[in-house]
Amino acid sequence: MTPAPSTAPQRIVGELFFALRTHLGKSGCSVFVAPFDVQLNEDDQYTIVQPDISVFCKEQTIHPNRAIGPADLIVEVLSPSTALKDRNEKFTLYERSNVKEYWLVDPLNHTIEIYGVEDGRYSRRRVFGVDDTLSSFTFPELSIEMKSILQG
């Protein structure tokens, strides 16, 4: 049996889920935490992933057993065993699937990197640290104090 993740990534996922759900839930977006299947491409049942957090603002993407279609936002919390896959394979998959925004949370370096789609590619990038207030490309009214997420 694979051991559960350490407490830092679990706490970060919980804090981010709460912040995203509190803010985006008011606008009708659905926020899901893993394990939740996301089929990124309607025509390809093999493009299923289970991001740490996923946000969907189109109700028609939510189905009884999974979401089908690209997310508005996907969050992955890096760990030593997943960092390479999250930074390379999943980055390319999410970009190709037109996920609007991708957050890479690095608990070791206390940062969140945000990538936003521009002309079909992740060409916009911001990095936030502990003393920053996170802002989103896709949800400009969203702001999250990083101290509450990255310290603990």
PASEBA-1860 file (N, C-alpha, C; in nm, 3 decimals):
! residues 152
1> MTPAPSTA> 0.083/-0.118/0.000/0.000/0.000/0.000/0.089/0.125/0.000 ~ 0.058/0.220/-0.087/0.134/0.344/-0.096/0.099/0.434/0.021 ~ 0.201/0.491/0.089/0.170/0.577/0.202/0.102/0.706/0.156 ~ 0.021/0.763/0.243/-0.047/0.890/0.214/0.057/1.001/0.204 ~ 0.022/1.109/0.132/0.114/1.223/0.123/0.141/1.282/0.261 ~ 0.253/1.354/0.272/0.283/1.419/0.399/0.179/1.525/0.431 ~ 0.185/1.579/0.550/0.082/1.673/0.593/0.087/1.805/0.518 ~ 0.205/1.853/0.476/0.214/1.984/0.409/0.130/1.988/0.281
9> PQRIVGEL> 0.147/1.894/0.187/0.062/1.899/0.067/-0.086/1.884/0.099 ~ -0.121/1.801/0.195/-0.261/1.783/0.232/-0.320/1.913/0.286 ~ -0.244/1.981/0.372/-0.290/2.107/0.428/-0.305/2.212/0.318 ~ -0.209/2.219/0.227/-0.214/2.316/0.118/-0.336/2.291/0.030 ~ -0.360/2.166/-0.005/-0.478/2.133/-0.087/-0.605/2.176/-0.016 ~ -0.613/2.147/0.113/-0.732/2.185/0.190/-0.753/2.336/0.194 ~ -0.646/2.411/0.219/-0.656/2.557/0.227/-0.692/2.617/0.091 ~ -0.630/2.568/-0.016/-0.662/2.619/-0.150/-0.804/2.582/-0.190
17> FFALRTHL> -0.846/2.459/-0.160/-0.983/2.419/-0.191/-1.082/2.511/-0.122 ~ -1.059/2.536/0.007/-1.148/2.623/0.083/-1.153/2.763/0.023 ~ -1.037/2.820/-0.009/-1.031/2.955/-0.066/-1.100/2.960/-0.202 ~ -1.073/2.861/-0.287/-1.134/2.859/-0.421/-1.284/2.836/-0.412 ~ -1.326/2.742/-0.330/-1.469/2.711/-0.315/-1.545/2.830/-0.257 ~ -1.486/2.895/-0.159/-1.549/3.011/-0.097/-1.570/3.123/-0.199 ~ -1.468/3.149/-0.279/-1.476/3.259/-0.375/-1.551/3.221/-0.503 ~ -1.511/3.110/-0.565/-1.566/3.076/-0.697/-1.703/3.010/-0.690
25> GKSGCSVF> -1.736/2.950/-0.577/-1.867/2.888/-0.561/-1.979/2.990/-0.572 ~ -1.952/3.112/-0.533/-2.052/3.220/-0.541/-2.090/3.251/-0.685 ~ -1.996/3.226/-0.777/-2.021/3.258/-0.918/-2.072/3.137/-0.998 ~ -2.100/3.027/-0.927/-2.155/2.910/-0.994/-2.052/2.811/-1.044 ~ -1.926/2.834/-1.015/-1.823/2.738/-1.054/-1.822/2.621/-0.956 ~ -1.785/2.504/-1.005/-1.772/2.384/-0.921/-1.624/2.358/-0.897 ~ -1.589/2.334/-0.770/-1.451/2.308/-0.731/-1.444/2.167/-0.675 ~ -1.353/2.086/-0.730/-1.340/1.946/-0.688/-1.199/1.919/-0.638
33> VAPFDVQL> -1.189/1.827/-0.543/-1.060/1.785/-0.490/-1.041/1.637/-0.523 ~ -0.916/1.595/-0.543/-0.887/1.455/-0.575/-0.932/1.365/-0.461 ~ -0.976/1.245/-0.492/-0.984/1.185/-0.625/-1.113/1.222/-0.697 ~ -1.098/1.285/-0.812/-1.210/1.320/-0.898/-1.161/1.311/-1.042 ~ -1.228/1.229/-1.124/-1.184/1.208/-1.261/-1.219/1.327/-1.350 ~ -1.120/1.369/-1.428/-1.137/1.474/-1.527/-1.095/1.417/-1.662 ~ -1.192/1.403/-1.751/-1.164/1.358/-1.887/-1.144/1.484/-1.970 ~ -1.021/1.516/-2.000/-0.987/1.645/-2.060/-1.042/1.664/-2.201
41> NEDDQYTI> -1.056/1.555/-2.274/-1.100/1.564/-2.413/-1.224/1.479/-2.431 ~ -1.331/1.538/-2.481/-1.457/1.466/-2.499/-1.443/1.343/-2.587 ~ -1.355/1.350/-2.686/-1.340/1.242/-2.784/-1.239/1.136/-2.745 ~ -1.172/1.154/-2.632/-1.064/1.062/-2.593/-1.082/1.021/-2.448 ~ -1.138/0.901/-2.427/-1.162/0.854/-2.291/-1.033/0.818/-2.216 ~ -0.919/0.828/-2.285/-0.791/0.797/-2.221/-0.721/0.922/-2.168 ~ -0.783/1.037/-2.182/-0.725/1.160/-2.129/-0.782/1.190/-1.991 ~ -0.787/1.090/-1.906/-0.843/1.108/-1.771/-0.730/1.130/-1.671
49> VQPDISVF> -0.745/1.237/-1.592/-0.649/1.270/-1.488/-0.726/1.293/-1.358 ~ -0.653/1.296/-1.248/-0.711/1.328/-1.118/-0.627/1.437/-1.053 ~ -0.650/1.563/-1.095/-0.572/1.673/-1.037/-0.601/1.689/-0.889 ~ -0.510/1.753/-0.818/-0.534/1.779/-0.676/-0.659/1.864/-0.658 ~ -0.674/1.968/-0.741/-0.793/2.052/-0.740/-0.827/2.086/-0.884 ~ -0.956/2.084/-0.917/-1.001/2.127/-1.050/-1.124/2.215/-1.035 ~ -1.134/2.314/-1.124/-1.244/2.409/-1.121/-1.311/2.411/-1.258 ~ -1.444/2.400/-1.257/-1.523/2.402/-1.381/-1.634/2.505/-1.366
57> CKEQTIHP> -1.645/2.595/-1.462/-1.747/2.701/-1.455/-1.858/2.680/-1.556 ~ -1.848/2.576/-1.637/-1.956/2.541/-1.730/-2.024/2.416/-1.676 ~ -2.150/2.430/-1.640/-2.223/2.320/-1.577/-2.229/2.197/-1.666 ~ -2.231/2.214/-1.798/-2.243/2.101/-1.889/-2.118/2.011/-1.888 ~ -2.007/2.057/-1.829/-1.889/1.971/-1.820/-1.898/1.871/-1.704 ~ -1.990/1.895/-1.610/-2.002/1.808/-1.492/-2.103/1.697/-1.522 ~ -2.055/1.573/-1.512/-2.137/1.454/-1.537/-2.142/1.371/-1.408 ~ -2.228/1.271/-1.401/-2.243/1.195/-1.276/-2.113/1.130/-1.224
65> NRAIGPAD> -2.024/1.086/-1.313/-1.904/1.015/-1.268/-1.774/1.089/-1.290 ~ -1.779/1.204/-1.359/-1.656/1.277/-1.389/-1.691/1.409/-1.456 ~ -1.590/1.490/-1.475/-1.604/1.609/-1.559/-1.550/1.572/-1.697 ~ -1.614/1.621/-1.800/-1.569/1.595/-1.936/-1.548/1.728/-2.007 ~ -1.424/1.755/-2.042/-1.386/1.879/-2.107/-1.278/1.948/-2.025 ~ -1.217/2.049/-2.084/-1.107/2.116/-2.013/-1.157/2.196/-1.893 ~ -1.079/2.197/-1.789/-1.112/2.274/-1.669/-1.078/2.421/-1.692 ~ -1.140/2.506/-1.612/-1.102/2.647/-1.612/-0.973/2.667/-1.534
73> LIVEVLSP> -0.952/2.581/-1.434/-0.833/2.589/-1.351/-0.800/2.451/-1.297 ~ -0.672/2.416/-1.303/-0.624/2.293/-1.240/-0.507/2.328/-1.150 ~ -0.506/2.269/-1.030/-0.399/2.289/-0.933/-0.334/2.154/-0.904 ~ -0.203/2.150/-0.913/-0.126/2.031/-0.874/-0.026/2.074/-0.767 ~ -0.021/2.000/-0.657/0.076/2.024/-0.551/0.191/1.927/-0.573 ~ 0.309/1.983/-0.591/0.427/1.901/-0.622/0.473/1.821/-0.501 ~ 0.520/1.701/-0.530/0.587/1.619/-0.430/0.709/1.560/-0.500 ~ 0.805/1.508/-0.425/0.923/1.450/-0.491/0.887/1.342/-0.594
81> STALKDRN> 0.780/1.268/-0.568/0.744/1.159/-0.659/0.662/1.205/-0.780 ~ 0.604/1.327/-0.776/0.518/1.372/-0.886/0.569/1.496/-0.959 ~ 0.669/1.565/-0.905/0.710/1.695/-0.958/0.746/1.690/-1.106 ~ 0.826/1.594/-1.147/0.867/1.585/-1.287/0.747/1.564/-1.379 ~ 0.658/1.476/-1.340/0.537/1.449/-1.421/0.447/1.573/-1.426 ~ 0.429/1.641/-1.313/0.344/1.760/-1.309/0.403/1.873/-1.393 ~ 0.536/1.889/-1.390/0.601/1.998/-1.463/0.616/1.970/-1.613 ~ 0.616/1.845/-1.653/0.638/1.813/-1.793/0.515/1.751/-1.859
89> EKFTLYER> 0.487/1.626/-1.824/0.379/1.552/-1.889/0.242/1.619/-1.870 ~ 0.209/1.651/-1.745/0.078/1.712/-1.720/0.072/1.855/-1.774 ~ 0.181/1.929/-1.762/0.186/2.065/-1.818/0.149/2.062/-1.966 ~ 0.213/1.974/-2.042/0.187/1.961/-2.185/0.045/1.914/-2.211 ~ -0.002/1.817/-2.135/-0.138/1.766/-2.151/-0.242/1.874/-2.123 ~ -0.225/1.949/-2.016/-0.321/2.054/-1.981/-0.317/2.167/-2.084 ~ -0.199/2.202/-2.129/-0.187/2.306/-2.232/-0.256/2.262/-2.361 ~ -0.228/2.141/-2.404/-0.286/2.086/-2.528/-0.438/2.072/-2.517
97> SNVKEYWL> -0.487/2.046/-2.397/-0.631/2.029/-2.375/-0.703/2.161/-2.350 ~ -0.628/2.270/-2.353/-0.684/2.405/-2.336/-0.741/2.431/-2.196 ~ -0.675/2.376/-2.093/-0.707/2.414/-1.956/-0.662/2.559/-1.942 ~ -0.754/2.647/-1.904/-0.727/2.791/-1.907/-0.612/2.835/-1.817 ~ -0.603/2.771/-1.699/-0.501/2.813/-1.603/-0.452/2.691/-1.526 ~ -0.320/2.687/-1.503/-0.257/2.574/-1.435/-0.168/2.628/-1.324 ~ -0.193/2.581/-1.200/-0.112/2.622/-1.086/-0.025/2.504/-1.043 ~ 0.104/2.532/-1.025/0.198/2.436/-0.969/0.240/2.487/-0.832
105> VDPLNHTI> 0.201/2.414/-0.729/0.232/2.454/-0.592/0.355/2.376/-0.547 ~ 0.457/2.448/-0.502/0.581/2.386/-0.457/0.594/2.406/-0.307 ~ 0.556/2.304/-0.227/0.561/2.318/-0.080/0.703/2.336/-0.027 ~ 0.804/2.280/-0.095/0.942/2.291/-0.047/0.997/2.432/-0.062 ~ 0.965/2.497/-0.173/1.015/2.632/-0.199/0.914/2.740/-0.164 ~ 0.796/2.698/-0.115/0.691/2.792/-0.071/0.651/2.888/-0.183 ~ 0.623/2.830/-0.301/0.583/2.911/-0.416/0.463/2.848/-0.487 ~ 0.392/2.932/-0.560/0.289/2.887/-0.652/0.316/2.952/-0.786
113> EIYGVEDG> 0.338/2.869/-0.888/0.356/2.918/-1.025/0.222/2.907/-1.095 ~ 0.185/3.014/-1.163/0.058/3.016/-1.236/0.088/3.035/-1.384 ~ 0.029/2.946/-1.465/0.041/2.954/-1.610/-0.096/2.980/-1.670 ~ -0.102/3.074/-1.762/-0.228/3.107/-1.828/-0.216/3.090/-1.978 ~ -0.326/3.048/-2.040/-0.329/3.025/-2.184/-0.339/3.158/-2.258 ~ -0.258/3.170/-2.360/-0.265/3.283/-2.451/-0.233/3.229/-2.589 ~ -0.327/3.245/-2.682/-0.311/3.192/-2.818/-0.285/3.042/-2.819 ~ -0.357/2.969/-2.732/-0.348/2.823/-2.731/-0.228/2.764/-2.661
121> RYSRRRVF> -0.146/2.848/-2.596/-0.026/2.799/-2.526/-0.015/2.866/-2.390 ~ 0.053/2.798/-2.299/0.082/2.861/-2.170/0.199/2.957/-2.190 ~ 0.167/3.082/-2.214/0.272/3.180/-2.237/0.276/3.286/-2.127 ~ 0.172/3.291/-2.044/0.172/3.385/-1.933/0.209/3.310/-1.805 ~ 0.298/3.369/-1.726/0.345/3.302/-1.605/0.366/3.404/-1.494 ~ 0.324/3.365/-1.374/0.350/3.443/-1.254/0.396/3.346/-1.145 ~ 0.480/3.394/-1.056/0.524/3.315/-0.942/0.496/3.395/-0.815 ~ 0.431/3.329/-0.720/0.395/3.394/-0.594/0.464/3.322/-0.478
129> GVDDTLSS> 0.513/3.400/-0.382/0.576/3.346/-0.262/0.493/3.376/-0.139 ~ 0.547/3.341/-0.024/0.476/3.349/0.104/0.424/3.490/0.133 ~ 0.499/3.593/0.098/0.460/3.730/0.132/0.370/3.795/0.028 ~ 0.331/3.721/-0.076/0.252/3.776/-0.185/0.103/3.749/-0.168 ~ 0.026/3.821/-0.248/-0.116/3.794/-0.263/-0.137/3.740/-0.403 ~ -0.182/3.618/-0.412/-0.201/3.551/-0.541/-0.317/3.617/-0.616 ~ -0.295/3.637/-0.746/-0.402/3.680/-0.835/-0.403/3.587/-0.955 ~ -0.519/3.572/-1.015/-0.541/3.475/-1.121/-0.560/3.545/-1.255
137> FTFPELSI> -0.513/3.480/-1.363/-0.541/3.529/-1.498/-0.689/3.510/-1.532 ~ -0.741/3.392/-1.502/-0.876/3.354/-1.540/-0.982/3.418/-1.451 ~ -0.949/3.434/-1.324/-1.043/3.491/-1.228/-0.978/3.615/-1.164 ~ -0.978/3.729/-1.235/-0.904/3.847/-1.187/-0.952/3.900/-1.052 ~ -1.075/3.871/-1.013/-1.126/3.919/-0.885/-1.080/3.830/-0.768 ~ -1.019/3.717/-0.797/-0.969/3.625/-0.695/-0.837/3.675/-0.638 ~ -0.827/3.682/-0.508/-0.699/3.713/-0.444/-0.688/3.628/-0.318 ~ -0.572/3.568/-0.301/-0.549/3.477/-0.188/-0.417/3.515/-0.122
145> EMKSILQG> -0.421/3.540/0.008/-0.298/3.568/0.082/-0.217/3.439/0.093 ~ -0.096/3.442/0.044/-0.013/3.322/0.039/0.033/3.273/0.177 ~ 0.045/3.363/0.273/0.084/3.320/0.408/-0.009/3.211/0.460 ~ -0.139/3.227/0.433/-0.237/3.131/0.483/-0.227/2.997/0.411 ~ -0.168/2.995/0.294/-0.159/2.872/0.214/-0.023/2.803/0.232 ~ 0.083/2.880/0.224/0.218/2.823/0.214/0.292/2.809/0.347 ~ 0.244/2.871/0.453/0.309/2.857/0.582/0.225/2.768/0.672 ~ 0.291/2.702/0.762/0.210/2.624/0.855/0.283/2.521/0.923
END
